[in-house]
Amino acid sequence: MAAKQKLRAFLEPEKVLRLQEMLQAGEISEGECREALKRMMLQGLARQQARRRGSTGWSFGHWFAKHAQGL
């Protein structure tokens, strides 16, 4: 249950509303809507993980540049 709630945090409200409108208008099917929501959640998760990886690399690089001058 907790994993579902965490993934839902990556949904952007304006995109979800647009998908809902398209679904109600009959432009897309329920399956297509579900797949689009899954894709949006996974893209948000991938962006967060990329930021995390990038920040740890920058922190180490910053520390190394600051403290390794005498090496």
Buried (B, 14 or more C-beta within 10 A) or exposed (E): EEEEEEBEEBBEEEEBEEBEEBBEEEEBEEEEBEEBBEEBBEEBBEEEEEEEEEEEEEEEEEEEEEEEEEE
